[in-house]
Amino acid sequence: MKGKADASKKGEGRLKAAGGAGKRKKAAASGKPKRPPSAFFVFMSEFRQEYQAAHPDNKSVAAVSKAAGGKWRAMSEEEKAPYVDKAGQKKQDYEKTKANFDKKESTSSKKAKTQNDEGEGSDKSKSEVDDEQDGASDEENEEDE
């Protein structure tokens, strides 16, 4: 009995460490470029098509992934080279796209910031500003006496 209880506690710990159910990731900025795939994922996209053609009845993602991982590990560096090159090219494209995106974001955030500065100028409400001004005048009056 003790073994089953320990096993269930271990399982619960994994769920809690993973962030728990019901929590969602924050929405990504609109238009933000996705990170480039690694060489393995470039290989996976090709391998997946070949595997589906050879095994049309297979609906298991795990089986495809397991077969791809085994083949990737068995490949030599020369066989992996085309995928590494494609991944490198995708990474360079991503860096350019990200730089352009960051430049656009920084200029748009500066525009938004200057518009906010011209408007209110502060996060304080008008009553808080009035209270501070009244408090300062009371202090000045006490010093005069």
N, C-alpha and C positions, 0 to 999 in steps of 0.2 A: 504494500500500500504506500509506503513512504516513497518509493521510486516513482510512482505515478504522480504523486503530489509535487515532487521535485521537478518532474518533466513539465508539468503544466505551468509551474512558476517560471521555468526557463523560457517557455514559449511566450508567456505574458511579457517577460522582460524584453524580448526581441521586438514585440509589437510596440511597446512603449518607447524603445530606443529608436524605432523607425519613425516616430512622430505621431503615432496613433491614427486611428481611423477618423475620417471626417475632415482632416486638415488638408487644405489645398495650397498649391504653390501660388505665389503672387503672379498676377498677370504680367507677362513680358511687355516691354514697351512696344507700341505698335511700330512696325517697320524695322525693328531691331534685327540685324542679321543673325542667323543661326550659326553656331560653331561648326567648323568643318569636320568631316568624318575622318577618323584615323585610317591607316592603311588597311587594317583588318575590316573595317566597315565598308570600305570601297570594294574589297574582295567579297565581302558578304553579299553586297547588292548583285554582283555577277553570279556568285555561287548559288544564291537563292533561286534565280531564274533557271539555271541549269538543273538544280535539284528538283524544282517543280515540274520541269519537262520530263525528267527521268522517273519521277514518282508522283504522278498526277492524283492519286488517291490519298496521299498523305496530307493531313490537315494539322499536324502537330508542329508548332513553332519550335518546341524543344528538340525534336528530332532533327530539324534543319540546322539549328544552332549547334547541336552536338556534332553532326557530320561536318559542318563548316570548321568548327574548332579543331577537330581531328586532322582535317586536310591542311589547315593553316599551319599547325605545328609540324606536320610532316614535310612541308615545303622548304626548299633551300632558300638562301638569301637571293640567289639569282632569279628564282621563280617569284619571289615576293617583290622584286625591284619595280616592276611596272605599277604595282599597287601603291608602293611607297612614293613613286614619282607623281602619280595622280593625286595622292593625298597631299603631297607637298604643293602642287599647283593649286589645289582647292584651298589650302591654308593661305597661300599668297593672295588669292582672290578675296578670301575672307578678310585678311588684314586691310586691303584697300577699301573694301566695302565698309568695314568697321570704322576706319579712319574718316571716311566721308560721313558716316552716320554720326560719329562723335562730334565732328565739326558742325553739322547741322543742328545737333542737339544743344551744343554749347551756344551757338548764335541764337537759337530760339529761346533758350532759357535766359539769356541776357536780355532779350527783348521783353520777355514776360516779367523779368525782375525790374527793369526800368519802368514798365507800365505800372507795376505795383508800387514802386517808389514814388511815382508821380501822383498816384491816387491818394491813399490814406497816409502812407509813410510809416505806419506802425501797426502792430497787432493789437494795441491797446484800444479799448473802447473810449468814446469821447468822455464818458463819465469818469473813467480812471484817470485820464489826462487832467480833467478839471479838478479831481481830488488831489492830485499831486501838486497842481499849481496852488490850490488853496492851502495845502500843508506847507508849502514853501513860504507863502506870505505870512502864515502864522508864526513860523520860525523867525522870519525877519522882524516881525513885530515884537517878539520876545526879546530879541537882541537889542532893539532900539530902546527898550525900557530900562 
